[in-house]
Amino acid sequence: MDLEKQGRAPGAGRDAEGCLVVAIRIPVRIVVLVLVVPVRVVWDGLVVVGRVLRDAVLRPVGRGLLWVGKAVFVWPVVGLWRYVVVPVGTGLGWLGRVLVVVPAVWLYRNVLVALGHAVLWVAVPVGRAAMWVLRGIGTGITALGAGLAWLTRYLVAVPAGWLYTWVLAPVGKGIGWCVHGVWRGVVLLATGVWLALYWTLRVLLVLPVVALWRWVLVPVGRVLGVVAREVGDALGHAWRVVGRISLAVWRFLVGVFRWVVVEPVRWAYRTVLTPVGHVVRDAVLRPAAEAVRSVGRVTRQVLASARETARQTRADLRRALFGAPREREEVARREPGGGEGRTLGRSTTALTKD
């Protein structure tokens, strides 16, 4: 059975897993098997019902909704795009090209280009003169900047360098040495405080937590892991075993339903309803249909006779009131009579007739 199948030898598995695993496995699998049986039976029933609903209800309804969605949303949008938006866009593009692009191109070629050449012809001499003026101004500014740089160097930079070298640097070195000494003292004090706090926390918190983890939580976790693993394996084995049981149960229920309901109904339909239906068809329905067809034929004949009588009555009244209509005079026919047919030896056409 699936409960006994393992990937290794039974003896080796027991020796490797230990007595605790073996003691937990069998009760857990029995309890899980008892709990999983109704769940698996109900699950298989729901799966069958879901498949029937999917094939008989949801797929046709989905196809109908898809067709309705296409008819309501997709096809109108496609028709609007194809027969309204595209033609209107094409027309607007043509109008934009005729009314905007072509005039703009003509204006650029015939007006703006000539105007640009004229402006360029006028602006080149003005630009050269402006460059000459700006070059002179730049030369003056350069000379002024050189003078200001010389004054700044000898009035600011040289005194500042002397002040930094002979005043600020010695004072800064002294302040740095003092700060370094103070920092070393602070570091030593902080190190002592940290070591005291570290060993205090280690002794009061870390070592108890480590002992609790190593000697309590780890063994309990291993036991719980074994229990969880065995429960998972038991669920898997029970689900497969109960699948076979569920299949047998549903087959039995289907067989019972077939022999209790379907077969009696089929026997009653074949043995009772079909002969009764044939008798009713032959003794009642067919004679009734023949009688209805006969009544229909008689009714049509009576209506035809009544229409013919009414037609004759109207003709007699018209003849009594307005007289008989004049007979049409026969027009002389140019064709020979029925007894005188055309032959190869006689010519009776309009061209050869006397």
DOZAPA-68217 format. One record per residue (C-alpha): x, y, z; residue in three letters. Coordinates in Angstrom, 3 decimals, always signed. Layout:
<recs>
xx: X | yy: Y | zz: Z | zaza: ALA
...
</recs>
This chain:
<recs>
xx: +0.000 | yy: +0.000 | zz: +0.000 | zaza: MET
xx: +0.930 | yy: +3.673 | zz: -0.324 | zaza: ASP
xx: +1.233 | yy: +3.907 | zz: +3.455 | zaza: LEU
xx: +4.150 | yy: +1.447 | zz: +3.411 | zaza: GLU
xx: +5.959 | yy: +2.618 | zz: +0.267 | zaza: LYS
xx: +9.220 | yy: +4.446 | zz: +0.908 | zaza: GLN
xx: +12.231 | yy: +5.253 | zz: -1.223 | zaza: GLY
xx: +14.510 | yy: +3.136 | zz: +1.010 | zaza: ARG
xx: +14.447 | yy: -0.241 | zz: +2.773 | zaza: ALA
xx: +12.012 | yy: -0.514 | zz: +5.732 | zaza: PRO
xx: +14.657 | yy: -1.684 | zz: +8.167 | zaza: GLY
xx: +17.129 | yy: +1.011 | zz: +7.212 | zaza: ALA
xx: +14.385 | yy: +3.685 | zz: +7.439 | zaza: GLY
xx: +13.420 | yy: +2.665 | zz: +10.982 | zaza: ARG
xx: +17.026 | yy: +2.587 | zz: +12.114 | zaza: ASP
xx: +17.739 | yy: +6.007 | zz: +10.557 | zaza: ALA
xx: +14.532 | yy: +7.740 | zz: +11.701 | zaza: GLU
xx: +14.392 | yy: +6.507 | zz: +15.274 | zaza: GLY
xx: +11.630 | yy: +5.334 | zz: +17.581 | zaza: CYS
xx: +10.026 | yy: +8.787 | zz: +17.912 | zaza: LEU
xx: +9.277 | yy: +9.073 | zz: +14.191 | zaza: VAL
xx: +7.886 | yy: +5.524 | zz: +14.044 | zaza: VAL
xx: +5.743 | yy: +6.139 | zz: +17.119 | zaza: ALA
xx: +4.321 | yy: +9.349 | zz: +15.642 | zaza: ILE
xx: +3.796 | yy: +8.135 | zz: +12.059 | zaza: ARG
xx: +1.134 | yy: +5.396 | zz: +12.444 | zaza: ILE
xx: -1.343 | yy: +7.297 | zz: +14.714 | zaza: PRO
xx: -0.977 | yy: +10.454 | zz: +12.646 | zaza: VAL
xx: -1.672 | yy: +8.605 | zz: +9.388 | zaza: ARG
xx: -4.719 | yy: +6.838 | zz: +10.859 | zaza: ILE
xx: -6.208 | yy: +10.113 | zz: +12.162 | zaza: VAL
xx: -5.436 | yy: +11.964 | zz: +8.921 | zaza: VAL
xx: -6.963 | yy: +9.141 | zz: +6.836 | zaza: LEU
xx: -10.200 | yy: +9.282 | zz: +8.866 | zaza: VAL
xx: -10.340 | yy: +13.082 | zz: +8.528 | zaza: LEU
xx: -9.485 | yy: +13.202 | zz: +4.822 | zaza: VAL
xx: -12.061 | yy: +10.611 | zz: +3.621 | zaza: VAL
xx: -15.168 | yy: +12.890 | zz: +3.697 | zaza: PRO
xx: -13.170 | yy: +15.861 | zz: +2.418 | zaza: VAL
xx: -11.891 | yy: +13.900 | zz: -0.599 | zaza: ARG
xx: -15.343 | yy: +12.453 | zz: -1.374 | zaza: VAL
xx: -16.925 | yy: +15.907 | zz: -1.276 | zaza: VAL
xx: -14.021 | yy: +17.307 | zz: -3.321 | zaza: TRP
xx: -14.457 | yy: +14.713 | zz: -6.082 | zaza: ASP
xx: -18.194 | yy: +15.430 | zz: -6.186 | zaza: GLY
xx: -17.559 | yy: +19.153 | zz: -6.453 | zaza: LEU
xx: -15.010 | yy: +18.550 | zz: -9.237 | zaza: VAL
xx: -17.568 | yy: +16.566 | zz: -11.256 | zaza: VAL
xx: -20.275 | yy: +19.192 | zz: -10.698 | zaza: VAL
xx: -17.827 | yy: +21.961 | zz: -11.654 | zaza: GLY
xx: -16.880 | yy: +20.200 | zz: -14.887 | zaza: ARG
xx: -20.548 | yy: +19.706 | zz: -15.795 | zaza: VAL
xx: -21.305 | yy: +23.365 | zz: -15.056 | zaza: LEU
xx: -18.262 | yy: +24.456 | zz: -17.055 | zaza: ARG
xx: -19.149 | yy: +22.385 | zz: -20.121 | zaza: ASP
xx: -22.942 | yy: +22.801 | zz: -20.033 | zaza: ALA
xx: -23.431 | yy: +26.321 | zz: -18.648 | zaza: VAL
xx: -20.361 | yy: +28.481 | zz: -18.369 | zaza: LEU
xx: -18.867 | yy: +27.853 | zz: -21.829 | zaza: ARG
xx: -22.142 | yy: +28.504 | zz: -23.750 | zaza: PRO
xx: -22.878 | yy: +31.542 | zz: -21.588 | zaza: VAL
xx: -19.323 | yy: +32.792 | zz: -22.080 | zaza: GLY
xx: -19.536 | yy: +32.346 | zz: -25.834 | zaza: ARG
xx: -22.876 | yy: +34.170 | zz: -25.903 | zaza: GLY
xx: -21.501 | yy: +37.012 | zz: -23.798 | zaza: LEU
xx: -18.427 | yy: +37.180 | zz: -26.043 | zaza: LEU
xx: -20.626 | yy: +37.419 | zz: -29.138 | zaza: TRP
xx: -22.822 | yy: +40.065 | zz: -27.471 | zaza: VAL
xx: -19.725 | yy: +42.003 | zz: -26.434 | zaza: GLY
xx: -18.399 | yy: +41.924 | zz: -29.981 | zaza: LYS
xx: -21.764 | yy: +42.962 | zz: -31.392 | zaza: ALA
xx: -22.252 | yy: +45.770 | zz: -28.858 | zaza: VAL
xx: -18.714 | yy: +47.131 | zz: -28.476 | zaza: PHE
xx: -16.183 | yy: +45.797 | zz: -30.995 | zaza: VAL
xx: -18.109 | yy: +45.829 | zz: -34.258 | zaza: TRP
xx: -19.544 | yy: +49.388 | zz: -33.796 | zaza: PRO
xx: -16.075 | yy: +50.699 | zz: -32.929 | zaza: VAL
xx: -14.534 | yy: +48.938 | zz: -35.943 | zaza: VAL
xx: -17.273 | yy: +50.253 | zz: -38.228 | zaza: GLY
xx: -16.903 | yy: +53.774 | zz: -36.809 | zaza: LEU
xx: -13.134 | yy: +53.653 | zz: -37.291 | zaza: TRP
xx: -13.296 | yy: +52.144 | zz: -40.772 | zaza: ARG
xx: -16.194 | yy: +54.079 | zz: -42.262 | zaza: TYR
xx: -16.109 | yy: +57.394 | zz: -40.322 | zaza: VAL
xx: -12.767 | yy: +58.167 | zz: -38.666 | zaza: VAL
xx: -10.497 | yy: +56.966 | zz: -41.497 | zaza: VAL
xx: -12.398 | yy: +58.795 | zz: -44.293 | zaza: PRO
xx: -12.712 | yy: +61.954 | zz: -42.168 | zaza: VAL
xx: -9.002 | yy: +61.789 | zz: -41.260 | zaza: GLY
xx: -8.052 | yy: +61.321 | zz: -44.896 | zaza: THR
xx: -10.193 | yy: +64.300 | zz: -45.888 | zaza: GLY
xx: -8.756 | yy: +66.479 | zz: -43.117 | zaza: LEU
xx: -5.231 | yy: +65.479 | zz: -44.133 | zaza: GLY
xx: -5.916 | yy: +66.445 | zz: -47.721 | zaza: TRP
xx: -7.451 | yy: +69.764 | zz: -46.628 | zaza: LEU
xx: -4.493 | yy: +70.461 | zz: -44.319 | zaza: GLY
xx: -2.064 | yy: +69.760 | zz: -47.135 | zaza: ARG
xx: -3.952 | yy: +71.944 | zz: -49.596 | zaza: VAL
xx: -4.756 | yy: +74.787 | zz: -47.190 | zaza: LEU
xx: -1.626 | yy: +74.832 | zz: -44.977 | zaza: VAL
xx: +1.351 | yy: +72.882 | zz: -46.330 | zaza: VAL
xx: +1.233 | yy: +73.998 | zz: -49.968 | zaza: VAL
xx: +0.779 | yy: +77.752 | zz: -49.092 | zaza: PRO
xx: +3.491 | yy: +77.530 | zz: -46.423 | zaza: ALA
xx: +5.955 | yy: +75.945 | zz: -48.862 | zaza: VAL
xx: +5.153 | yy: +78.592 | zz: -51.487 | zaza: TRP
xx: +5.578 | yy: +81.394 | zz: -48.895 | zaza: LEU
xx: +8.912 | yy: +79.963 | zz: -47.751 | zaza: TYR
xx: +10.300 | yy: +79.547 | zz: -51.276 | zaza: ARG
xx: +9.082 | yy: +82.810 | zz: -52.784 | zaza: ASN
xx: +9.011 | yy: +85.263 | zz: -49.833 | zaza: VAL
xx: +11.012 | yy: +84.148 | zz: -46.816 | zaza: LEU
xx: +14.090 | yy: +83.017 | zz: -48.748 | zaza: VAL
xx: +14.382 | yy: +86.336 | zz: -50.605 | zaza: ALA
xx: +13.716 | yy: +88.293 | zz: -47.398 | zaza: LEU
xx: +16.383 | yy: +86.269 | zz: -45.586 | zaza: GLY
xx: +18.958 | yy: +86.968 | zz: -48.300 | zaza: HIS
xx: +18.196 | yy: +90.696 | zz: -48.050 | zaza: ALA
xx: +18.483 | yy: +90.710 | zz: -44.270 | zaza: VAL
xx: +21.764 | yy: +88.790 | zz: -44.494 | zaza: LEU
xx: +23.169 | yy: +91.276 | zz: -47.052 | zaza: TRP
xx: +22.323 | yy: +94.164 | zz: -44.695 | zaza: VAL
xx: +23.384 | yy: +92.468 | zz: -41.456 | zaza: ALA
xx: +26.898 | yy: +91.321 | zz: -42.486 | zaza: VAL
xx: +28.502 | yy: +94.831 | zz: -42.533 | zaza: PRO
xx: +26.665 | yy: +95.783 | zz: -39.327 | zaza: VAL
xx: +27.904 | yy: +92.598 | zz: -37.686 | zaza: GLY
xx: +31.489 | yy: +93.255 | zz: -38.708 | zaza: ARG
xx: +31.364 | yy: +96.750 | zz: -37.267 | zaza: ALA
xx: +29.847 | yy: +95.460 | zz: -34.048 | zaza: ALA
xx: +32.583 | yy: +92.819 | zz: -33.819 | zaza: MET
xx: +35.279 | yy: +95.481 | zz: -34.225 | zaza: TRP
xx: +33.696 | yy: +97.565 | zz: -31.419 | zaza: VAL
xx: +33.294 | yy: +94.538 | zz: -29.165 | zaza: LEU
xx: +36.899 | yy: +93.495 | zz: -29.821 | zaza: ARG
xx: +38.135 | yy: +96.932 | zz: -28.680 | zaza: GLY
xx: +35.933 | yy: +96.779 | zz: -25.580 | zaza: ILE
xx: +37.288 | yy: +93.279 | zz: -24.844 | zaza: GLY
xx: +40.870 | yy: +94.510 | zz: -25.086 | zaza: THR
xx: +40.139 | yy: +97.301 | zz: -22.592 | zaza: GLY
xx: +38.415 | yy: +94.915 | zz: -20.208 | zaza: ILE
xx: +41.418 | yy: +92.537 | zz: -20.430 | zaza: THR
xx: +43.854 | yy: +95.289 | zz: -19.512 | zaza: ALA
xx: +41.629 | yy: +96.414 | zz: -16.636 | zaza: LEU
xx: +41.381 | yy: +92.805 | zz: -15.388 | zaza: GLY
xx: +45.178 | yy: +92.427 | zz: -15.461 | zaza: ALA
xx: +45.571 | yy: +95.567 | zz: -13.358 | zaza: GLY
xx: +42.929 | yy: +94.425 | zz: -10.880 | zaza: LEU
xx: +44.611 | yy: +90.999 | zz: -10.640 | zaza: ALA
xx: +48.000 | yy: +92.613 | zz: -9.854 | zaza: TRP
xx: +46.437 | yy: +94.797 | zz: -7.156 | zaza: LEU
xx: +44.531 | yy: +91.828 | zz: -5.687 | zaza: THR
xx: +47.680 | yy: +89.720 | zz: -5.560 | zaza: ARG
xx: +49.836 | yy: +92.245 | zz: -3.729 | zaza: TYR
xx: +47.122 | yy: +93.775 | zz: -1.585 | zaza: LEU
xx: +45.162 | yy: +90.616 | zz: -0.602 | zaza: VAL
xx: +46.866 | yy: +87.315 | zz: -1.516 | zaza: ALA
xx: +50.379 | yy: +88.073 | zz: -0.218 | zaza: VAL
xx: +49.218 | yy: +89.436 | zz: +3.188 | zaza: PRO
xx: +46.741 | yy: +86.534 | zz: +3.531 | zaza: ALA
xx: +49.517 | yy: +83.966 | zz: +2.832 | zaza: GLY
xx: +51.813 | yy: +85.568 | zz: +5.402 | zaza: TRP
xx: +48.969 | yy: +85.605 | zz: +7.986 | zaza: LEU
xx: +48.179 | yy: +81.911 | zz: +7.375 | zaza: TYR
xx: +51.845 | yy: +80.809 | zz: +7.505 | zaza: THR
xx: +52.951 | yy: +82.661 | zz: +10.619 | zaza: TRP
xx: +49.722 | yy: +83.033 | zz: +12.647 | zaza: VAL
xx: +46.850 | yy: +80.722 | zz: +11.744 | zaza: LEU
xx: +48.873 | yy: +77.517 | zz: +11.097 | zaza: ALA
xx: +50.641 | yy: +77.490 | zz: +14.530 | zaza: PRO
xx: +47.376 | yy: +78.307 | zz: +16.336 | zaza: VAL
xx: +45.542 | yy: +75.563 | zz: +14.387 | zaza: GLY
xx: +48.203 | yy: +72.965 | zz: +15.192 | zaza: LYS
xx: +47.915 | yy: +73.757 | zz: +18.899 | zaza: GLY
xx: +44.118 | yy: +73.523 | zz: +18.814 | zaza: ILE
xx: +44.352 | yy: +70.225 | zz: +16.882 | zaza: GLY
xx: +46.718 | yy: +68.715 | zz: +19.450 | zaza: TRP
xx: +44.334 | yy: +69.680 | zz: +22.249 | zaza: CYS
xx: +41.315 | yy: +68.272 | zz: +20.406 | zaza: VAL
xx: +43.210 | yy: +65.031 | zz: +19.666 | zaza: HIS
xx: +44.034 | yy: +64.564 | zz: +23.344 | zaza: GLY
xx: +40.443 | yy: +65.209 | zz: +24.378 | zaza: VAL
xx: +39.186 | yy: +62.767 | zz: +21.709 | zaza: TRP
xx: +41.526 | yy: +60.003 | zz: +22.907 | zaza: ARG
xx: +40.260 | yy: +60.476 | zz: +26.453 | zaza: GLY
xx: +36.644 | yy: +60.310 | zz: +25.283 | zaza: VAL
xx: +37.399 | yy: +57.187 | zz: +23.216 | zaza: VAL
xx: +39.013 | yy: +55.435 | zz: +26.168 | zaza: LEU
xx: +36.071 | yy: +56.321 | zz: +28.403 | zaza: LEU
xx: +33.522 | yy: +55.166 | zz: +25.800 | zaza: ALA
xx: +35.469 | yy: +51.912 | zz: +25.302 | zaza: THR
xx: +35.373 | yy: +51.157 | zz: +29.008 | zaza: GLY
xx: +31.652 | yy: +51.910 | zz: +29.219 | zaza: VAL
xx: +30.975 | yy: +49.749 | zz: +26.124 | zaza: TRP
xx: +32.965 | yy: +46.809 | zz: +27.523 | zaza: LEU
xx: +31.090 | yy: +47.021 | zz: +30.812 | zaza: ALA
xx: +27.700 | yy: +47.147 | zz: +29.039 | zaza: LEU
xx: +28.730 | yy: +44.371 | zz: +26.644 | zaza: TYR
xx: +29.706 | yy: +41.884 | zz: +29.356 | zaza: TRP
xx: +26.699 | yy: +42.839 | zz: +31.446 | zaza: THR
xx: +24.314 | yy: +42.231 | zz: +28.544 | zaza: LEU
xx: +26.168 | yy: +39.068 | zz: +27.539 | zaza: ARG
xx: +25.961 | yy: +37.569 | zz: +31.003 | zaza: VAL
xx: +22.396 | yy: +38.687 | zz: +31.731 | zaza: LEU
xx: +20.742 | yy: +38.252 | zz: +28.300 | zaza: LEU
xx: +22.829 | yy: +36.562 | zz: +25.612 | zaza: VAL
xx: +24.006 | yy: +33.498 | zz: +27.539 | zaza: LEU
xx: +20.476 | yy: +32.672 | zz: +28.888 | zaza: PRO
xx: +18.962 | yy: +33.171 | zz: +25.409 | zaza: VAL
xx: +21.646 | yy: +30.937 | zz: +23.843 | zaza: VAL
xx: +21.058 | yy: +28.259 | zz: +26.474 | zaza: ALA
xx: +17.270 | yy: +28.491 | zz: +25.966 | zaza: LEU
xx: +17.717 | yy: +28.221 | zz: +22.180 | zaza: TRP
xx: +20.234 | yy: +25.366 | zz: +22.324 | zaza: ARG
xx: +18.691 | yy: +23.194 | zz: +25.058 | zaza: TRP
xx: +14.955 | yy: +23.966 | zz: +24.759 | zaza: VAL
xx: +13.829 | yy: +25.518 | zz: +21.456 | zaza: LEU
xx: +16.010 | yy: +23.445 | zz: +19.131 | zaza: VAL
xx: +14.852 | yy: +20.040 | zz: +20.505 | zaza: PRO
xx: +11.216 | yy: +21.205 | zz: +20.590 | zaza: VAL
xx: +11.567 | yy: +22.543 | zz: +17.043 | zaza: GLY
xx: +13.004 | yy: +19.242 | zz: +15.858 | zaza: ARG
xx: +10.104 | yy: +17.341 | zz: +17.410 | zaza: VAL
xx: +7.590 | yy: +19.765 | zz: +15.864 | zaza: LEU
xx: +9.387 | yy: +19.495 | zz: +12.501 | zaza: GLY
xx: +9.131 | yy: +15.691 | zz: +12.651 | zaza: VAL
xx: +5.439 | yy: +15.962 | zz: +13.529 | zaza: VAL
xx: +4.806 | yy: +18.483 | zz: +10.718 | zaza: ALA
xx: +6.688 | yy: +16.355 | zz: +8.192 | zaza: ARG
xx: +4.800 | yy: +13.219 | zz: +9.200 | zaza: GLU
xx: +1.489 | yy: +15.106 | zz: +9.055 | zaza: VAL
xx: +2.347 | yy: +16.336 | zz: +5.548 | zaza: GLY
xx: +3.363 | yy: +12.854 | zz: +4.398 | zaza: ASP
xx: +0.238 | yy: +11.407 | zz: +5.994 | zaza: ALA
xx: -1.916 | yy: +13.974 | zz: +4.206 | zaza: LEU
xx: -0.315 | yy: +13.101 | zz: +0.874 | zaza: GLY
xx: -0.710 | yy: +9.343 | zz: +1.350 | zaza: HIS
xx: -4.231 | yy: +9.728 | zz: +2.708 | zaza: ALA
xx: -5.234 | yy: +11.959 | zz: -0.217 | zaza: TRP
xx: -4.058 | yy: +9.348 | zz: -2.726 | zaza: ARG
xx: -5.639 | yy: +6.425 | zz: -0.874 | zaza: VAL
xx: -8.898 | yy: +8.292 | zz: -0.321 | zaza: VAL
xx: -8.931 | yy: +9.161 | zz: -4.027 | zaza: GLY
xx: -9.322 | yy: +5.482 | zz: -4.809 | zaza: ARG
xx: -11.914 | yy: +5.076 | zz: -2.066 | zaza: ILE
xx: -13.806 | yy: +8.127 | zz: -3.362 | zaza: SER
xx: -13.719 | yy: +6.735 | zz: -6.901 | zaza: LEU
xx: -15.188 | yy: +3.438 | zz: -5.681 | zaza: ALA
xx: -17.850 | yy: +5.248 | zz: -3.607 | zaza: VAL
xx: -18.944 | yy: +7.450 | zz: -6.500 | zaza: TRP
xx: -19.003 | yy: +4.502 | zz: -8.874 | zaza: ARG
xx: -21.196 | yy: +2.621 | zz: -6.389 | zaza: PHE
xx: -23.516 | yy: +5.630 | zz: -5.998 | zaza: LEU
xx: -23.735 | yy: +6.089 | zz: -9.772 | zaza: VAL
xx: -24.508 | yy: +2.366 | zz: -10.175 | zaza: GLY
xx: -27.184 | yy: +2.536 | zz: -7.496 | zaza: VAL
xx: -28.720 | yy: +5.625 | zz: -9.118 | zaza: PHE
xx: -28.607 | yy: +3.918 | zz: -12.499 | zaza: ARG
xx: -30.309 | yy: +0.705 | zz: -11.329 | zaza: TRP
xx: -32.764 | yy: +2.482 | zz: -9.000 | zaza: VAL
xx: -33.792 | yy: +5.418 | zz: -11.221 | zaza: VAL
xx: -32.395 | yy: +5.303 | zz: -14.759 | zaza: VAL
xx: -33.060 | yy: +1.660 | zz: -15.627 | zaza: GLU
xx: -36.675 | yy: +1.663 | zz: -14.289 | zaza: PRO
xx: -37.375 | yy: +4.876 | zz: -16.166 | zaza: VAL
xx: -35.817 | yy: +3.435 | zz: -19.339 | zaza: ARG
xx: -37.788 | yy: +0.170 | zz: -18.923 | zaza: TRP
xx: -41.021 | yy: +2.105 | zz: -18.329 | zaza: ALA
xx: -40.321 | yy: +4.278 | zz: -21.384 | zaza: TYR
xx: -39.580 | yy: +1.315 | zz: -23.647 | zaza: ARG
xx: -42.169 | yy: -1.104 | zz: -22.267 | zaza: THR
xx: -45.087 | yy: +1.162 | zz: -21.318 | zaza: VAL
xx: -44.807 | yy: +4.673 | zz: -22.721 | zaza: LEU
xx: -43.613 | yy: +3.731 | zz: -26.216 | zaza: THR
xx: -46.482 | yy: +1.230 | zz: -26.928 | zaza: PRO
xx: -49.015 | yy: +3.616 | zz: -25.368 | zaza: VAL
xx: -47.623 | yy: +6.422 | zz: -27.506 | zaza: GLY
xx: -47.873 | yy: +4.284 | zz: -30.645 | zaza: HIS
xx: -51.479 | yy: +3.357 | zz: -29.774 | zaza: VAL
xx: -52.367 | yy: +6.985 | zz: -29.111 | zaza: VAL
xx: -50.659 | yy: +8.013 | zz: -32.351 | zaza: ARG
xx: -52.400 | yy: +5.341 | zz: -34.458 | zaza: ASP
xx: -55.822 | yy: +5.439 | zz: -32.753 | zaza: ALA
xx: -56.184 | yy: +9.129 | zz: -31.899 | zaza: VAL
xx: -53.668 | yy: +11.457 | zz: -33.429 | zaza: LEU
xx: -53.596 | yy: +10.162 | zz: -36.995 | zaza: ARG
xx: -57.447 | yy: +9.949 | zz: -37.341 | zaza: PRO
xx: -57.693 | yy: +13.407 | zz: -35.806 | zaza: ALA
xx: -55.104 | yy: +14.719 | zz: -38.253 | zaza: ALA
xx: -56.938 | yy: +13.081 | zz: -41.174 | zaza: GLU
xx: -60.227 | yy: +14.595 | zz: -39.976 | zaza: ALA
xx: -58.574 | yy: +18.015 | zz: -39.691 | zaza: VAL
xx: -57.097 | yy: +17.677 | zz: -43.206 | zaza: ARG
xx: -60.517 | yy: +16.570 | zz: -44.569 | zaza: SER
xx: -62.215 | yy: +19.535 | zz: -42.922 | zaza: VAL
xx: -59.541 | yy: +21.773 | zz: -44.405 | zaza: GLY
xx: -60.084 | yy: +20.376 | zz: -47.904 | zaza: ARG
xx: -63.892 | yy: +20.739 | zz: -47.606 | zaza: VAL
xx: -63.465 | yy: +24.268 | zz: -46.288 | zaza: THR
xx: -61.176 | yy: +25.205 | zz: -49.183 | zaza: ARG
xx: -63.638 | yy: +23.724 | zz: -51.694 | zaza: GLN
xx: -66.578 | yy: +25.588 | zz: -50.120 | zaza: VAL
xx: -64.606 | yy: +28.850 | zz: -50.155 | zaza: LEU
xx: -63.619 | yy: +28.275 | zz: -53.804 | zaza: ALA
xx: -67.262 | yy: +27.607 | zz: -54.737 | zaza: SER
xx: -68.360 | yy: +30.729 | zz: -52.864 | zaza: ALA
xx: -65.724 | yy: +32.858 | zz: -54.664 | zaza: ARG
xx: -66.774 | yy: +31.460 | zz: -58.035 | zaza: GLU
xx: -70.481 | yy: +32.118 | zz: -57.254 | zaza: THR
xx: -69.705 | yy: +35.691 | zz: -56.194 | zaza: ALA
xx: -67.660 | yy: +36.221 | zz: -59.368 | zaza: ARG
xx: -70.543 | yy: +34.946 | zz: -61.562 | zaza: GLN
xx: -73.029 | yy: +37.104 | zz: -59.661 | zaza: THR
xx: -70.937 | yy: +40.226 | zz: -60.218 | zaza: ARG
xx: -70.611 | yy: +39.400 | zz: -63.916 | zaza: ALA
xx: -74.398 | yy: +38.928 | zz: -64.260 | zaza: ASP
xx: -75.080 | yy: +42.226 | zz: -62.491 | zaza: LEU
xx: -72.587 | yy: +44.058 | zz: -64.687 | zaza: ARG
xx: -74.138 | yy: +42.541 | zz: -67.814 | zaza: ARG
xx: -77.651 | yy: +43.455 | zz: -66.627 | zaza: ALA
xx: -76.701 | yy: +47.040 | zz: -65.835 | zaza: LEU
xx: -74.235 | yy: +47.920 | zz: -68.586 | zaza: PHE
xx: -74.936 | yy: +45.331 | zz: -71.247 | zaza: GLY
xx: -72.720 | yy: +42.684 | zz: -72.694 | zaza: ALA
xx: -69.235 | yy: +43.836 | zz: -73.713 | zaza: PRO
xx: -68.542 | yy: +44.195 | zz: -77.429 | zaza: ARG
xx: -66.593 | yy: +41.391 | zz: -79.039 | zaza: GLU
xx: -63.230 | yy: +42.301 | zz: -80.480 | zaza: ARG
xx: -62.914 | yy: +42.307 | zz: -84.244 | zaza: GLU
xx: -60.450 | yy: +39.880 | zz: -85.593 | zaza: GLU
xx: -57.503 | yy: +41.481 | zz: -87.367 | zaza: VAL
xx: -56.444 | yy: +39.937 | zz: -90.648 | zaza: ALA
xx: -53.367 | yy: +37.915 | zz: -89.982 | zaza: ARG
xx: -50.484 | yy: +38.074 | zz: -92.385 | zaza: ARG
xx: -49.339 | yy: +34.664 | zz: -91.406 | zaza: GLU
xx: -50.771 | yy: +31.639 | zz: -93.233 | zaza: PRO
xx: -53.434 | yy: +29.536 | zz: -91.574 | zaza: GLY
xx: -52.791 | yy: +26.573 | zz: -89.459 | zaza: GLY
xx: -53.414 | yy: +24.186 | zz: -92.313 | zaza: GLY
xx: -51.071 | yy: +25.936 | zz: -94.713 | zaza: GLU
xx: -47.655 | yy: +25.641 | zz: -93.243 | zaza: GLY
xx: -44.475 | yy: +26.951 | zz: -94.790 | zaza: ARG
xx: -42.499 | yy: +24.622 | zz: -96.970 | zaza: THR
xx: -39.247 | yy: +24.849 | zz: -98.854 | zaza: LEU
xx: -41.137 | yy: +25.072 | zz: -102.188 | zaza: GLY
xx: -43.490 | yy: +27.886 | zz: -101.173 | zaza: ARG
xx: -42.656 | yy: +31.458 | zz: -100.334 | zaza: SER
xx: -45.183 | yy: +33.070 | zz: -98.003 | zaza: THR
xx: -43.091 | yy: +35.835 | zz: -96.482 | zaza: THR
xx: -43.997 | yy: +39.554 | zz: -96.676 | zaza: ALA
xx: -41.306 | yy: +40.193 | zz: -99.306 | zaza: LEU
xx: -42.547 | yy: +37.632 | zz: -101.849 | zaza: THR
xx: -46.256 | yy: +37.736 | zz: -101.126 | zaza: LYS
xx: -48.533 | yy: +39.157 | zz: -103.889 | zaza: ASP
</recs>
